C-alpha cells in the first residue's frame, strides 16, 4: 500500500518513523533510524504528509522534507499527547511517532508555520538579545544581594543602584569591592552587546518585507516588527482573538481595551515579552 502520512519522533541522533496509508493502516514502522539515514529514507518515499512535533530542529527538517516534495506539518507537543497510547511497553519513541502520525490527520489540529532560514536567523538575534537582558538583570540582583550583607540596600532603579554602589564602594571590604566592580564591568559588556544587537535588528527589519509591512502600523517599531516576523505565534491557546482582541494583545489599542483582552498570564508569556521587549532591567 502507498504511504500517505508519516509521523516522525525527532531526536538528536536516533529517530522513530511511523507511516500509514490512506485508510489509516500501518504500513511502515521504523523505531530506530539514524540521523544520517533519515534523509535517504524520506527522500525514497512518495509525496506524503509528514507530521512532527515543533521542537528543536523541527523547522530544519521541515524545510529539508519540502525539497523532497513532501508536506511537513509541525504541531505543539501538548496537542500530540492526547493521541499517545503507551500500552504495556510504556512511553517510547515508537509510540510517540505513532501518536504524531495520528494527530497530524485530525481536522481540528492546529499547526505551527514552518520558519525559513531568514526567520530562524532573526529569532536567533532576538533570543540572544533576550538572554543578555536576563543575565544583566540577574547580575544586578546579585549585586543587590551582595551589598545587602553589608547593610546597603539597593534601590530598584539600576541607575540609582549604580550611584549607590559608587557612593558606598569604599565602605565595603576589599574583596567585596573587587566582586562588585567586576560585576558592573560584566554588565557594561552586556549593555554594549544589547546595543549592538538592537542595531543589527534594525538593519535586518529594514530589509525584510514582512517587517516593513508591520512597521506601517502605528506603534510597531523595528524590534516589534522583527519579532513578529519570525513567525512566532502570539496567540494564547486559551483565547481566540479577533480584530480588536489581536490589536489589544499587540498594544495597538487604548489601555482600557488592552486591559480587557490582555491577562496577566498572557503578558508573562515568552512570545508576548519577546514582541514587546518586556524584560526587566
Order of alpha helices (4+ residues) and beta strands (2+ residues): beta-beta-beta-alpha-beta-alpha-beta-alpha-alpha-alpha-alpha-alpha-alpha-alpha-alpha-alpha-alpha-alpha
